[in-house]
Amino acid sequence: MTDANHEGRPTVLVTGGAGYIGSHAVLALLDAGWRVVVIDNLVTGFRHAVAPEAAFVEGDIGDMGLVGRVLAEHEVGAILHFAGSVVVPESVSDPLKYYRNNTANSRALIESAVAGGVKHFIFSSTAATYGIPEQVPIPEDAPTRPINPYGMSKLMTEAMLTDVAAAHPMNYAALRYFNVAGADPAGRSGQSTAGATHLIKVAVEAATGKRPSVAVFGTDFATPDGTGVRDYIHVSDLADAHVKALDALVAEPARSRILNCGYGRGFSVLEVLDAVDRVTNLRIERVLSPRRAGDPDCLVADNSRLLAELAWTPRHDDLDGIVRDALAWERRLG
């Protein structure tokens, strides 16, 4: 399944393929020789982010007529589902948006997939499904108790996939992301989102003069330096994990998987900002701010299942390297 030969392979539909992670997954699929079609409504995505080798359809995944036509016309046999809303504080203030975009639209997409005979489904899930973890690093069988509508909207979709896989000839992988960062090392894609909330994106915006400072939300966490610790995974390694997960689903059609996607070690907010200072040889202004409601002290993946079950080896597990790639993309954006 790793050669660049299209014979016998279905086309892969990537929802949200004009977004940050989705666009990198499209590149990884194309690099591995898959045919790709993208559906994206371009509300937060960018048409220019979609690799030209992929077919593109502008539309909404909740439009079952449109999705059904795309599945049939492109002979889609697998779906990588990234489309959705991802800002935790917004999910608290506007929960119905998240239950519409992340849960109701996913339900419609899954129904379209079943009707269209799609055999494999990979879902962009999140470590937010765990809520405040009882143990760190967090294993996949840890209790799932989301503390915000974002995490709950993703967990509900995981539950739907579990039930659908038991009732229909479709298997799935739910990939629970930790903190995704960086950009394609070849400069083909990166995070272009305006008003981003991800720390490394915010920090490189500050380093390039687009922000005056970086807010450090909380200095009283139960961590070595008092700031929150997170597991940062390079977006290209994450995209590669999706391709390897697809290979695994095709190889074992009766088996579904839930997998944490992280490196298994964490860095604090201050350690990340120190890395940006090192890479840029500048000093970012840090503004110490109150902690945000519901922010866990430490979120680090137990990634042993990912390493054991997929033919996946991280190639970008280096904080300074992640920062360098993010910075290069930020400079390219101008």
Stockholm file with secondary structure:
# STOCKHOLM 1.0

chainA/1-334         MTDANHEGRPTVLVTGGAGYIGSHAVLALLDAGWRVVVIDNLVTGFRHAVAPEAAFVEGDIGDMGLVGRVLAEHEVGAILHFAGSVVVPESVSDPLKYYRNNTANSRALIESAVAGGVKHFIFSSTAATYGIPEQVPIPEDAPTRPINPYGMSKLMTEAMLTDVAAAHPMNYAALRYFNVAGADPAGRSGQSTAGATHLIKVAVEAATGKRPSVAVFGTDFATPDGTGVRDYIHVSDLADAHVKALDALVAEPARSRILNCGYGRGFSVLEVLDAVDRVTNLRIERVLSPRRAGDPDCLVADNSRLLAELAWTPRHDDLDGIVRDALAWERRLG
#=GR chainA/1-334 SS CCSSCCTTCCEEEEETTTSHHHHHHHHHHHHTTCCEEEEECCSSCCGGGSCTTSEEEESCTTCHHHHHHHHHHTTEEEEEECCSCCCHHHHHHCHHHHIIIIIIHHHHHHHHHHHTTCCEEEEEEEGGGGCSCSSSSBCTTSCCCCSSHHHHHHHHHHHHHHHHHHHSSCEEEEEEECEEECCCTTSSCCCCCTTCCCHHHHHHHHHTTSSSCEEEECSCSSSTTSSCEECEEEHHHHHHHHHHHHHHHHHCTTCCEEEEESCSCCEEHHHHHHHHHHHHTSCCCEEEECCCTTCCSEECBCCHHHHHHSSCCCSCCCHHHHHHHHHHHHHHHC
#=GC SS_cons         CCSSCCTTCCEEEEETTTSHHHHHHHHHHHHTTCCEEEEECCSSCCGGGSCTTSEEEESCTTCHHHHHHHHHHTTEEEEEECCSCCCHHHHHHCHHHHIIIIIIHHHHHHHHHHHTTCCEEEEEEEGGGGCSCSSSSBCTTSCCCCSSHHHHHHHHHHHHHHHHHHHSSCEEEEEEECEEECCCTTSSCCCCCTTCCCHHHHHHHHHTTSSSCEEEECSCSSSTTSSCEECEEEHHHHHHHHHHHHHHHHHCTTCCEEEEESCSCCEEHHHHHHHHHHHHTSCCCEEEECCCTTCCSEECBCCHHHHHHSSCCCSCCCHHHHHHHHHHHHHHHC
//
